[in-house]
Amino acid sequence: MRYYLNRNVARGDILSREGFMNLWMGRHVQLPKNIDSIDKLSINKKKSIDIINCSLDLYDFCHFFEKTEVEPQEGDIFVVQVVLGKYIYGKVIKTDVKLFDHDNKLQSEFVILLYRSVSNTPTKPEYPLELSNLLLKPLLQKNYFFSSGYAKIITNLPLTDEERDIDLGFEFGEYYQDIKGNFLDKAPKYKGFLRVEGLAIAFDIAKILTIDDTVLGNEYIVRVKRKLPLIKTRKDQEINNDIERIIQKMISFQEEIGSYNKNFKKAIQALSKVLYAFLDKIDNHNSENDYVELVSDIVEKINLINDFTENHLIETDEREDICSFIDSVSKNLGYKFSYDITEEKRKW
């Protein structure tokens, strides 16, 4: 049986207090027992959550490892570096519940469990990882979670009896399915999350570490960044106009198909920031090799942005526009390439 991504949130529903909290903080978030309403958060924490909700610079919340092609196996123990020199643990569990997108591409491959357990080194945990100590709800994920370098597998440990018999279910309509795809006759103890959003999980980790200071204490700080306008002025008006056309064309298309929601607004604004930052950086490059590295960097950042929208932001027209923009920049700098310099890193 196939499960399709639901990109629309029903309107007019009456949300419980917990439901509202999860929409505000991220539906993956496993709220601490002592936090069940916004009123219990301090003013600084509320501001921090709002900053996270209004930002899409993944590099604010991600500390990447070296990228590697890896096939996660059941029992793999991995770490995510949430602060430089601070790592939280996770574990991989196999699942027969599969999620497909609208293009019939597989979007889920396994379940990940993320724990509140923190280490100063990315090494095998010195203590048991217990289900009662989960940081987020169990999540269906795809391999990009690891191949991007966001998570690093460090060892493999057999599933415990508790993990093997986990009372975990994924809600689909009025029913729950367990980890093997069987329908359940009652709500499970652990409610997993069915949507797969790639590295958008970084934002939910940032949210929970902000509201729950029992994990990292006061070490997790969300810094306020100066907000950049969607379009900013540059001396090179022709290149500036190219970016403006790309952005406005994306906005018009998303409005036309009725998908210009909060996430797409964030994604398009993030893309604008990345394109202008690229122009700023080339002013200081020293060689053709430096320039190629800058192109690789912008392509990887656009990969993350597109991944946030479940690969719906950049399709054929958008890809051609962005590649044409990069090609124009290359020619203006006097570089002529006999190959597509975006192809090696590009996932869109």
Secondary structure by P-SEA (a helix, b strand, c coil): cbbbbbccccccccccaaaaaaaaacccccccccccccccccaaaaaaaaaaaacccccccccccccccccccccccccccccccbbbbbbbbbbccccccccccccccbbbbbccccccccccccccccccccccccccccccccccccccccccccccccccccbbbbbccccccccccccccccccbbbbcccccccaaaaaaaaaaaccccccccccccccccccccccccaaaaaaaaaaaaaaaaaaaaaaccccaaaaaaaaaaaaaaaaaaaaaaccccaaaaaaaaaaaaaaaaaaaaaaccccccaaaaaaaaaaaaaaaaaaccccccccccccccc
